[in-house]
Amino acid sequence: MTTILRHALWRVLPDPARRPPARYVQCRECEEKSPVTPVQAESDLWAMTHSGRTQHTLYREFAATDLITKRVRGGSS
Ligand SMILES: [Zn+2]
């Protein structure tokens, strides 16, 4: 996404020092959540283990990406 703000052109980018996104899975049939992890296989394993224990089968995945802004050109803000 780009936008002009105070005569400067900025870009919003994923923070290269913080990849990959942090994620967790939440069961939609109860309130339980997986631990936060950058590794999708770990949240998938949590969901499969939760299903085996509870018979719950509906989940929602949340992922958060840290972002940075970077001035492209111009402006003195
Ligand atoms: Zn559940």
PDB file of the backbone (N, CA, C, O) and the ligand in Angstrom, with CONECT records:
HET     ZN  A 101       1
ATOM      1  N   MET A   1       0.843  -1.163   0.000  1.00  0.00           N
ATOM      2  CA  MET A   1       0.000   0.000   0.000  1.00  0.00           C
ATOM      3  C   MET A   1       0.892   1.232   0.000  1.00  0.00           C
ATOM      4  O   MET A   1       1.869   1.294   0.746  1.00  0.00           O
ATOM      5  N   THR A   2       0.565   2.198  -0.823  1.00  0.00           N
ATOM      6  CA  THR A   2       1.304   3.452  -0.823  1.00  0.00           C
ATOM      7  C   THR A   2       0.324   4.596  -0.639  1.00  0.00           C
ATOM      8  O   THR A   2      -0.842   4.490  -1.019  1.00  0.00           O
ATOM      9  N   THR A   3       0.795   5.684  -0.059  1.00  0.00           N
ATOM     10  CA  THR A   3      -0.047   6.858   0.118  1.00  0.00           C
ATOM     11  C   THR A   3       0.838   8.091   0.187  1.00  0.00           C
ATOM     12  O   THR A   3       2.002   8.013   0.577  1.00  0.00           O
ATOM     13  N   ILE A   4       0.279   9.221  -0.193  1.00  0.00           N
ATOM     14  CA  ILE A   4       1.012  10.482  -0.081  1.00  0.00           C
ATOM     15  C   ILE A   4       0.627  11.130   1.237  1.00  0.00           C
ATOM     16  O   ILE A   4      -0.555  11.368   1.487  1.00  0.00           O
ATOM     17  N   LEU A   5       1.606  11.418   2.083  1.00  0.00           N
ATOM     18  CA  LEU A   5       1.363  11.964   3.410  1.00  0.00           C
ATOM     19  C   LEU A   5       2.378  13.065   3.646  1.00  0.00           C
ATOM     20  O   LEU A   5       3.582  12.807   3.655  1.00  0.00           O
ATOM     21  N   ARG A   6       1.909  14.296   3.838  1.00  0.00           N
ATOM     22  CA  ARG A   6       2.783  15.438   4.095  1.00  0.00           C
ATOM     23  C   ARG A   6       3.885  15.547   3.054  1.00  0.00           C
ATOM     24  O   ARG A   6       5.055  15.701   3.404  1.00  0.00           O
ATOM     25  N   HIS A   7       3.536  15.470   1.816  1.00  0.00           N
ATOM     26  CA  HIS A   7       4.444  15.659   0.682  1.00  0.00           C
ATOM     27  C   HIS A   7       5.530  14.597   0.588  1.00  0.00           C
ATOM     28  O   HIS A   7       6.501  14.771  -0.148  1.00  0.00           O
ATOM     29  N   ALA A   8       5.383  13.532   1.301  1.00  0.00           N
ATOM     30  CA  ALA A   8       6.354  12.443   1.200  1.00  0.00           C
ATOM     31  C   ALA A   8       5.623  11.177   0.777  1.00  0.00           C
ATOM     32  O   ALA A   8       4.477  10.956   1.169  1.00  0.00           O
ATOM     33  N   LEU A   9       6.267  10.367  -0.004  1.00  0.00           N
ATOM     34  CA  LEU A   9       5.672   9.110  -0.417  1.00  0.00           C
ATOM     35  C   LEU A   9       6.228   8.004   0.465  1.00  0.00           C
ATOM     36  O   LEU A   9       7.438   7.784   0.536  1.00  0.00           O
ATOM     37  N   TRP A  10       5.326   7.324   1.125  1.00  0.00           N
ATOM     38  CA  TRP A  10       5.712   6.253   2.041  1.00  0.00           C
ATOM     39  C   TRP A  10       5.200   4.925   1.516  1.00  0.00           C
ATOM     40  O   TRP A  10       4.199   4.860   0.802  1.00  0.00           O
ATOM     41  N   ARG A  11       5.891   3.895   1.877  1.00  0.00           N
ATOM     42  CA  ARG A  11       5.435   2.537   1.589  1.00  0.00           C
ATOM     43  C   ARG A  11       5.362   1.774   2.900  1.00  0.00           C
ATOM     44  O   ARG A  11       6.135   2.032   3.823  1.00  0.00           O
ATOM     45  N   VAL A  12       4.444   0.849   2.976  1.00  0.00           N
ATOM     46  CA  VAL A  12       4.329  -0.039   4.136  1.00  0.00           C
ATOM     47  C   VAL A  12       4.770  -1.425   3.689  1.00  0.00           C
ATOM     48  O   VAL A  12       4.247  -1.980   2.723  1.00  0.00           O
ATOM     49  N   LEU A  13       5.742  -1.973   4.409  1.00  0.00           N
ATOM     50  CA  LEU A  13       6.350  -3.246   4.024  1.00  0.00           C
ATOM     51  C   LEU A  13       6.419  -4.179   5.229  1.00  0.00           C
ATOM     52  O   LEU A  13       6.441  -3.714   6.369  1.00  0.00           O
ATOM     53  N   PRO A  14       6.452  -5.487   4.990  1.00  0.00           N
ATOM     54  CA  PRO A  14       6.744  -6.408   6.091  1.00  0.00           C
ATOM     55  C   PRO A  14       8.137  -6.109   6.644  1.00  0.00           C
ATOM     56  O   PRO A  14       9.068  -5.846   5.883  1.00  0.00           O
ATOM     57  N   ASP A  15       8.277  -6.151   7.973  1.00  0.00           N
ATOM     58  CA  ASP A  15       9.578  -5.919   8.602  1.00  0.00           C
ATOM     59  C   ASP A  15      10.493  -7.091   8.258  1.00  0.00           C
ATOM     60  O   ASP A  15      10.226  -8.217   8.676  1.00  0.00           O
ATOM     61  N   PRO A  16      11.573  -6.848   7.501  1.00  0.00           N
ATOM     62  CA  PRO A  16      12.424  -7.979   7.081  1.00  0.00           C
ATOM     63  C   PRO A  16      13.124  -8.660   8.245  1.00  0.00           C
ATOM     64  O   PRO A  16      13.576  -9.799   8.118  1.00  0.00           O
ATOM     65  N   ALA A  17      13.219  -7.970   9.384  1.00  0.00           N
ATOM     66  CA  ALA A  17      13.865  -8.574  10.551  1.00  0.00           C
ATOM     67  C   ALA A  17      12.908  -9.431  11.361  1.00  0.00           C
ATOM     68  O   ALA A  17      13.333 -10.096  12.306  1.00  0.00           O
ATOM     69  N   ARG A  18      11.617  -9.431  11.014  1.00  0.00           N
ATOM     70  CA  ARG A  18      10.613 -10.082  11.858  1.00  0.00           C
ATOM     71  C   ARG A  18       9.832 -11.172  11.142  1.00  0.00           C
ATOM     72  O   ARG A  18       8.803 -11.612  11.654  1.00  0.00           O
ATOM     73  N   ARG A  19      10.280 -11.620   9.986  1.00  0.00           N
ATOM     74  CA  ARG A  19       9.536 -12.664   9.283  1.00  0.00           C
ATOM     75  C   ARG A  19       9.811 -14.003   9.907  1.00  0.00           C
ATOM     76  O   ARG A  19      10.841 -14.137  10.567  1.00  0.00           O
ATOM     77  N   PRO A  20       8.995 -14.982   9.758  1.00  0.00           N
ATOM     78  CA  PRO A  20       7.678 -14.990   9.152  1.00  0.00           C
ATOM     79  C   PRO A  20       6.616 -14.487  10.125  1.00  0.00           C
ATOM     80  O   PRO A  20       6.927 -14.193  11.280  1.00  0.00           O
ATOM     81  N   PRO A  21       5.362 -14.384   9.671  1.00  0.00           N
ATOM     82  CA  PRO A  21       4.306 -13.892  10.554  1.00  0.00           C
ATOM     83  C   PRO A  21       4.111 -14.791  11.768  1.00  0.00           C
ATOM     84  O   PRO A  21       4.273 -16.009  11.688  1.00  0.00           O
ATOM     85  N   ALA A  22       3.759 -14.172  12.892  1.00  0.00           N
ATOM     86  CA  ALA A  22       3.348 -14.921  14.073  1.00  0.00           C
ATOM     87  C   ALA A  22       1.902 -15.365  13.857  1.00  0.00           C
ATOM     88  O   ALA A  22       1.082 -14.596  13.357  1.00  0.00           O
ATOM     89  N   ARG A  23       1.596 -16.587  14.229  1.00  0.00           N
ATOM     90  CA  ARG A  23       0.250 -17.106  13.993  1.00  0.00           C
ATOM     91  C   ARG A  23      -0.212 -17.962  15.166  1.00  0.00           C
ATOM     92  O   ARG A  23       0.591 -18.499  15.929  1.00  0.00           O
ATOM     93  N   TYR A  24      -1.529 -18.070  15.280  1.00  0.00           N
ATOM     94  CA  TYR A  24      -2.104 -19.043  16.194  1.00  0.00           C
ATOM     95  C   TYR A  24      -3.443 -19.481  15.631  1.00  0.00           C
ATOM     96  O   TYR A  24      -4.006 -18.822  14.756  1.00  0.00           O
ATOM     97  N   VAL A  25      -3.948 -20.595  16.137  1.00  0.00           N
ATOM     98  CA  VAL A  25      -5.229 -21.149  15.721  1.00  0.00           C
ATOM     99  C   VAL A  25      -6.155 -21.133  16.925  1.00  0.00           C
ATOM    100  O   VAL A  25      -5.754 -21.478  18.037  1.00  0.00           O
ATOM    101  N   GLN A  26      -7.402 -20.729  16.691  1.00  0.00           N
ATOM    102  CA  GLN A  26      -8.394 -20.741  17.759  1.00  0.00           C
ATOM    103  C   GLN A  26      -9.521 -21.673  17.357  1.00  0.00           C
ATOM    104  O   GLN A  26     -10.002 -21.634  16.225  1.00  0.00           O
ATOM    105  N   CYS A  27      -9.934 -22.507  18.288  1.00  0.00           N
ATOM    106  CA  CYS A  27     -11.081 -23.381  18.075  1.00  0.00           C
ATOM    107  C   CYS A  27     -12.341 -22.531  18.043  1.00  0.00           C
ATOM    108  O   CYS A  27     -12.533 -21.668  18.899  1.00  0.00           O
ATOM    109  N   ARG A  28     -13.204 -22.773  17.054  1.00  0.00           N
ATOM    110  CA  ARG A  28     -14.459 -22.021  16.946  1.00  0.00           C
ATOM    111  C   ARG A  28     -15.580 -22.655  17.751  1.00  0.00           C
ATOM    112  O   ARG A  28     -16.689 -22.123  17.806  1.00  0.00           O
ATOM    113  N   GLU A  29     -15.292 -23.795  18.378  1.00  0.00           N
ATOM    114  CA  GLU A  29     -16.322 -24.467  19.177  1.00  0.00           C
ATOM    115  C   GLU A  29     -16.085 -24.312  20.675  1.00  0.00           C
ATOM    116  O   GLU A  29     -16.952 -24.653  21.479  1.00  0.00           O
ATOM    117  N   CYS A  30     -14.922 -23.801  21.053  1.00  0.00           N
ATOM    118  CA  CYS A  30     -14.638 -23.482  22.449  1.00  0.00           C
ATOM    119  C   CYS A  30     -13.642 -22.329  22.433  1.00  0.00           C
ATOM    120  O   CYS A  30     -13.355 -21.781  21.369  1.00  0.00           O
ATOM    121  N   GLU A  31     -13.118 -21.958  23.573  1.00  0.00           N
ATOM    122  CA  GLU A  31     -12.272 -20.765  23.652  1.00  0.00           C
ATOM    123  C   GLU A  31     -10.781 -21.084  23.543  1.00  0.00           C
ATOM    124  O   GLU A  31      -9.958 -20.175  23.652  1.00  0.00           O
ATOM    125  N   GLU A  32     -10.415 -22.339  23.334  1.00  0.00           N
ATOM    126  CA  GLU A  32      -8.997 -22.693  23.379  1.00  0.00           C
ATOM    127  C   GLU A  32      -8.243 -22.180  22.164  1.00  0.00           C
ATOM    128  O   GLU A  32      -8.770 -22.122  21.053  1.00  0.00           O
ATOM    129  N   LYS A  33      -6.979 -21.805  22.414  1.00  0.00           N
ATOM    130  CA  LYS A  33      -6.103 -21.285  21.362  1.00  0.00           C
ATOM    131  C   LYS A  33      -4.776 -22.024  21.407  1.00  0.00           C
ATOM    132  O   LYS A  33      -4.338 -22.480  22.463  1.00  0.00           O
ATOM    133  N   SER A  34      -4.147 -22.134  20.251  1.00  0.00           N
ATOM    134  CA  SER A  34      -2.812 -22.708  20.199  1.00  0.00           C
ATOM    135  C   SER A  34      -1.809 -21.683  20.713  1.00  0.00           C
ATOM    136  O   SER A  34      -2.137 -20.499  20.798  1.00  0.00           O
ATOM    137  N   PRO A  35      -0.606 -22.105  21.054  1.00  0.00           N
ATOM    138  CA  PRO A  35       0.459 -21.140  21.326  1.00  0.00           C
ATOM    139  C   PRO A  35       0.763 -20.333  20.057  1.00  0.00           C
ATOM    140  O   PRO A  35       0.515 -20.802  18.946  1.00  0.00           O
ATOM    141  N   VAL A  36       1.294 -19.134  20.225  1.00  0.00           N
ATOM    142  CA  VAL A  36       1.710 -18.306  19.090  1.00  0.00           C
ATOM    143  C   VAL A  36       3.031 -18.847  18.561  1.00  0.00           C
ATOM    144  O   VAL A  36       3.971 -19.080  19.321  1.00  0.00           O
ATOM    145  N   THR A  37       3.088 -19.043  17.253  1.00  0.00           N
ATOM    146  CA  THR A  37       4.295 -19.594  16.633  1.00  0.00           C
ATOM    147  C   THR A  37       4.430 -19.081  15.205  1.00  0.00           C
ATOM    148  O   THR A  37       3.423 -18.805  14.553  1.00  0.00           O
ATOM    149  N   PRO A  38       5.656 -18.948  14.712  1.00  0.00           N
ATOM    150  CA  PRO A  38       5.814 -18.615  13.295  1.00  0.00           C
ATOM    151  C   PRO A  38       5.731 -19.852  12.399  1.00  0.00           C
ATOM    152  O   PRO A  38       5.760 -19.726  11.175  1.00  0.00           O
ATOM    153  N   VAL A  39       5.627 -21.034  12.985  1.00  0.00           N
ATOM    154  CA  VAL A  39       5.674 -22.287  12.226  1.00  0.00           C
ATOM    155  C   VAL A  39       4.257 -22.843  12.071  1.00  0.00           C
ATOM    156  O   VAL A  39       3.650 -23.278  13.050  1.00  0.00           O
ATOM    157  N   GLN A  40       3.727 -22.829  10.841  1.00  0.00           N
ATOM    158  CA  GLN A  40       2.354 -23.271  10.621  1.00  0.00           C
ATOM    159  C   GLN A  40       2.161 -24.729  11.009  1.00  0.00           C
ATOM    160  O   GLN A  40       1.094 -25.099  11.501  1.00  0.00           O
ATOM    161  N   ALA A  41       3.179 -25.569  10.795  1.00  0.00           N
ATOM    162  CA  ALA A  41       3.045 -26.984  11.151  1.00  0.00           C
ATOM    163  C   ALA A  41       2.745 -27.157  12.636  1.00  0.00           C
ATOM    164  O   ALA A  41       2.050 -28.097  13.021  1.00  0.00           O
ATOM    165  N   GLU A  42       3.256 -26.266  13.465  1.00  0.00           N
ATOM    166  CA  GLU A  42       3.018 -26.371  14.908  1.00  0.00           C
ATOM    167  C   GLU A  42       1.567 -26.030  15.249  1.00  0.00           C
ATOM    168  O   GLU A  42       0.954 -26.704  16.078  1.00  0.00           O
ATOM    169  N   SER A  43       1.003 -24.977  14.611  1.00  0.00           N
ATOM    170  CA  SER A  43      -0.397 -24.643  14.894  1.00  0.00           C
ATOM    171  C   SER A  43      -1.318 -25.698  14.287  1.00  0.00           C
ATOM    172  O   SER A  43      -2.366 -25.997  14.859  1.00  0.00           O
ATOM    173  N   ASP A  44      -0.948 -26.264  13.142  1.00  0.00           N
ATOM    174  CA  ASP A  44      -1.722 -27.362  12.557  1.00  0.00           C
ATOM    175  C   ASP A  44      -1.718 -28.575  13.494  1.00  0.00           C
ATOM    176  O   ASP A  44      -2.754 -29.209  13.697  1.00  0.00           O
ATOM    177  N   LEU A  45      -0.566 -28.891  14.057  1.00  0.00           N
ATOM    178  CA  LEU A  45      -0.466 -30.024  14.984  1.00  0.00           C
ATOM    179  C   LEU A  45      -1.332 -29.782  16.216  1.00  0.00           C
ATOM    180  O   LEU A  45      -1.977 -30.703  16.718  1.00  0.00           O
ATOM    181  N   TRP A  46      -1.344 -28.530  16.706  1.00  0.00           N
ATOM    182  CA  TRP A  46      -2.193 -28.204  17.857  1.00  0.00           C
ATOM    183  C   TRP A  46      -3.654 -28.485  17.518  1.00  0.00           C
ATOM    184  O   TRP A  46      -4.377 -29.073  18.323  1.00  0.00           O
ATOM    185  N   ALA A  47      -4.101 -28.059  16.307  1.00  0.00           N
ATOM    186  CA  ALA A  47      -5.500 -28.250  15.914  1.00  0.00           C
ATOM    187  C   ALA A  47      -5.840 -29.744  15.820  1.00  0.00           C
ATOM    188  O   ALA A  47      -6.900 -30.171  16.277  1.00  0.00           O
ATOM    189  N   MET A  48      -4.947 -30.525  15.235  1.00  0.00           N
ATOM    190  CA  MET A  48      -5.214 -31.964  15.111  1.00  0.00           C
ATOM    191  C   MET A  48      -5.274 -32.633  16.484  1.00  0.00           C
ATOM    192  O   MET A  48      -6.105 -33.510  16.722  1.00  0.00           O
ATOM    193  N   THR A  49      -4.376 -32.204  17.388  1.00  0.00           N
ATOM    194  CA  THR A  49      -4.382 -32.750  18.748  1.00  0.00           C
ATOM    195  C   THR A  49      -5.661 -32.349  19.477  1.00  0.00           C
ATOM    196  O   THR A  49      -6.261 -33.154  20.189  1.00  0.00           O
ATOM    197  N   HIS A  50      -6.069 -31.091  19.287  1.00  0.00           N
ATOM    198  CA  HIS A  50      -7.306 -30.600  19.919  1.00  0.00           C
ATOM    199  C   HIS A  50      -8.512 -31.379  19.396  1.00  0.00           C
ATOM    200  O   HIS A  50      -9.394 -31.745  20.172  1.00  0.00           O
ATOM    201  N   SER A  51      -8.556 -31.635  18.087  1.00  0.00           N
ATOM    202  CA  SER A  51      -9.655 -32.413  17.509  1.00  0.00           C
ATOM    203  C   SER A  51      -9.694 -33.811  18.096  1.00  0.00           C
ATOM    204  O   SER A  51     -10.765 -34.325  18.417  1.00  0.00           O
ATOM    205  N   GLY A  52      -8.514 -34.436  18.239  1.00  0.00           N
ATOM    206  CA  GLY A  52      -8.453 -35.783  18.798  1.00  0.00           C
ATOM    207  C   GLY A  52      -8.956 -35.827  20.228  1.00  0.00           C
ATOM    208  O   GLY A  52      -9.561 -36.814  20.646  1.00  0.00           O
ATOM    209  N   ARG A  53      -8.712 -34.769  20.979  1.00  0.00           N
ATOM    210  CA  ARG A  53      -9.094 -34.722  22.393  1.00  0.00           C
ATOM    211  C   ARG A  53     -10.547 -34.332  22.577  1.00  0.00           C
ATOM    212  O   ARG A  53     -11.199 -34.824  23.498  1.00  0.00           O
ATOM    213  N   THR A  54     -11.085 -33.444  21.708  1.00  0.00           N
ATOM    214  CA  THR A  54     -12.403 -32.854  21.946  1.00  0.00           C
ATOM    215  C   THR A  54     -13.458 -33.203  20.897  1.00  0.00           C
ATOM    216  O   THR A  54     -14.653 -33.025  21.135  1.00  0.00           O
ATOM    217  N   GLN A  55     -13.024 -33.696  19.745  1.00  0.00           N
ATOM    218  CA  GLN A  55     -13.905 -33.915  18.581  1.00  0.00           C
ATOM    219  C   GLN A  55     -14.340 -32.592  17.940  1.00  0.00           C
ATOM    220  O   GLN A  55     -15.195 -32.596  17.055  1.00  0.00           O
ATOM    221  N   HIS A  56     -13.773 -31.474  18.367  1.00  0.00           N
ATOM    222  CA  HIS A  56     -14.070 -30.192  17.717  1.00  0.00           C
ATOM    223  C   HIS A  56     -13.342 -30.146  16.375  1.00  0.00           C
ATOM    224  O   HIS A  56     -12.207 -30.611  16.270  1.00  0.00           O
ATOM    225  N   THR A  57     -13.993 -29.584  15.342  1.00  0.00           N
ATOM    226  CA  THR A  57     -13.395 -29.611  14.000  1.00  0.00           C
ATOM    227  C   THR A  57     -13.400 -28.250  13.299  1.00  0.00           C
ATOM    228  O   THR A  57     -13.024 -28.164  12.130  1.00  0.00           O
ATOM    229  N   LEU A  58     -13.823 -27.177  13.995  1.00  0.00           N
ATOM    230  CA  LEU A  58     -13.891 -25.860  13.358  1.00  0.00           C
ATOM    231  C   LEU A  58     -12.846 -24.939  13.982  1.00  0.00           C
ATOM    232  O   LEU A  58     -12.798 -24.784  15.203  1.00  0.00           O
ATOM    233  N   TYR A  59     -12.016 -24.333  13.148  1.00  0.00           N
ATOM    234  CA  TYR A  59     -10.902 -23.506  13.632  1.00  0.00           C
ATOM    235  C   TYR A  59     -10.814 -22.216  12.836  1.00  0.00           C
ATOM    236  O   TYR A  59     -11.318 -22.118  11.718  1.00  0.00           O
ATOM    237  N   ARG A  60     -10.166 -21.233  13.433  1.00  0.00           N
ATOM    238  CA  ARG A  60      -9.834 -19.993  12.732  1.00  0.00           C
ATOM    239  C   ARG A  60      -8.365 -19.701  12.987  1.00  0.00           C
ATOM    240  O   ARG A  60      -7.893 -19.756  14.123  1.00  0.00           O
ATOM    241  N   GLU A  61      -7.651 -19.390  11.912  1.00  0.00           N
ATOM    242  CA  GLU A  61      -6.236 -19.056  12.038  1.00  0.00           C
ATOM    243  C   GLU A  61      -6.077 -17.545  12.035  1.00  0.00           C
ATOM    244  O   GLU A  61      -6.681 -16.844  11.223  1.00  0.00           O
ATOM    245  N   PHE A  62      -5.249 -17.047  12.964  1.00  0.00           N
ATOM    246  CA  PHE A  62      -4.909 -15.628  13.029  1.00  0.00           C
ATOM    247  C   PHE A  62      -3.416 -15.506  12.740  1.00  0.00           C
ATOM    248  O   PHE A  62      -2.607 -16.267  13.269  1.00  0.00           O
ATOM    249  N   ALA A  63      -3.064 -14.546  11.901  1.00  0.00           N
ATOM    250  CA  ALA A  63      -1.655 -14.313  11.601  1.00  0.00           C
ATOM    251  C   ALA A  63      -1.395 -12.816  11.689  1.00  0.00           C
ATOM    252  O   ALA A  63      -2.198 -12.010  11.221  1.00  0.00           O
ATOM    253  N   ALA A  64      -0.286 -12.455  12.282  1.00  0.00           N
ATOM    254  CA  ALA A  64       0.083 -11.049  12.426  1.00  0.00           C
ATOM    255  C   ALA A  64       1.471 -10.847  11.833  1.00  0.00           C
ATOM    256  O   ALA A  64       2.416 -11.565  12.159  1.00  0.00           O
ATOM    257  N   THR A  65       1.571  -9.861  10.963  1.00  0.00           N
ATOM    258  CA  THR A  65       2.847  -9.539  10.337  1.00  0.00           C
ATOM    259  C   THR A  65       3.312  -8.186  10.858  1.00  0.00           C
ATOM    260  O   THR A  65       2.565  -7.210  10.797  1.00  0.00           O
ATOM    261  N   ASP A  66       4.537  -8.118  11.370  1.00  0.00           N
ATOM    262  CA  ASP A  66       5.097  -6.827  11.770  1.00  0.00           C
ATOM    263  C   ASP A  66       5.439  -6.039  10.516  1.00  0.00           C
ATOM    264  O   ASP A  66       5.977  -6.581   9.551  1.00  0.00           O
ATOM    265  N   LEU A  67       5.118  -4.757  10.547  1.00  0.00           N
ATOM    266  CA  LEU A  67       5.306  -3.900   9.381  1.00  0.00           C
ATOM    267  C   LEU A  67       6.259  -2.764   9.690  1.00  0.00           C
ATOM    268  O   LEU A  67       6.462  -2.400  10.849  1.00  0.00           O
ATOM    269  N   ILE A  68       6.834  -2.216   8.652  1.00  0.00           N
ATOM    270  CA  ILE A  68       7.625  -1.002   8.754  1.00  0.00           C
ATOM    271  C   ILE A  68       7.128  -0.042   7.692  1.00  0.00           C
ATOM    272  O   ILE A  68       6.537  -0.470   6.700  1.00  0.00           O
ATOM    273  N   THR A  69       7.359   1.269   7.887  1.00  0.00           N
ATOM    274  CA  THR A  69       7.139   2.239   6.827  1.00  0.00           C
ATOM    275  C   THR A  69       8.490   2.694   6.325  1.00  0.00           C
ATOM    276  O   THR A  69       9.468   2.737   7.071  1.00  0.00           O
ATOM    277  N   LYS A  70       8.530   3.032   5.047  1.00  0.00           N
ATOM    278  CA  LYS A  70       9.800   3.431   4.446  1.00  0.00           C
ATOM    279  C   LYS A  70       9.521   4.600   3.525  1.00  0.00           C
ATOM    280  O   LYS A  70       8.655   4.521   2.653  1.00  0.00           O
ATOM    281  N   ARG A  71      10.259   5.693   3.718  1.00  0.00           N
ATOM    282  CA  ARG A  71      10.092   6.852   2.854  1.00  0.00           C
ATOM    283  C   ARG A  71      10.694   6.544   1.483  1.00  0.00           C
ATOM    284  O   ARG A  71      11.847   6.126   1.372  1.00  0.00           O
ATOM    285  N   VAL A  72       9.899   6.758   0.462  1.00  0.00           N
ATOM    286  CA  VAL A  72      10.389   6.468  -0.882  1.00  0.00           C
ATOM    287  C   VAL A  72      11.125   7.663  -1.461  1.00  0.00           C
ATOM    288  O   VAL A  72      12.217   7.515  -2.010  1.00  0.00           O
ATOM    289  N   ARG A  73      10.523   8.871  -1.341  1.00  0.00           N
ATOM    290  CA  ARG A  73      11.202  10.055  -1.872  1.00  0.00           C
ATOM    291  C   ARG A  73      10.489  11.311  -1.368  1.00  0.00           C
ATOM    292  O   ARG A  73       9.327  11.269  -0.966  1.00  0.00           O
ATOM    293  N   GLY A  74      11.216  12.424  -1.402  1.00  0.00           N
ATOM    294  CA  GLY A  74      10.630  13.730  -1.170  1.00  0.00           C
ATOM    295  C   GLY A  74      10.210  13.971   0.263  1.00  0.00           C
ATOM    296  O   GLY A  74      10.316  13.095   1.122  1.00  0.00           O
ATOM    297  N   GLY A  75       9.721  15.207   0.505  1.00  0.00           N
ATOM    298  CA  GLY A  75       9.147  15.548   1.792  1.00  0.00           C
ATOM    299  C   GLY A  75      10.181  15.906   2.843  1.00  0.00           C
ATOM    300  O   GLY A  75      11.321  15.445   2.802  1.00  0.00           O
ATOM    301  N   SER A  76       9.761  16.737   3.784  1.00  0.00           N
ATOM    302  CA  SER A  76      10.639  17.084   4.895  1.00  0.00           C
ATOM    303  C   SER A  76       9.930  16.880   6.226  1.00  0.00           C
ATOM    304  O   SER A  76      10.486  17.195   7.278  1.00  0.00           O
ATOM    305  N   SER A  77       8.727  16.366   6.191  1.00  0.00           N
ATOM    306  CA  SER A  77       7.840  16.113   7.332  1.00  0.00           C
ATOM    307  C   SER A  77       8.109  17.096   8.448  1.00  0.00           C
ATOM    308  O   SER A  77       7.458  17.039   9.491  1.00  0.00           O
TER     309      SER A  77
HETATM  310 ZN    ZN A 101     -12.427 -26.694  20.937  1.00  0.00          ZN2+
END
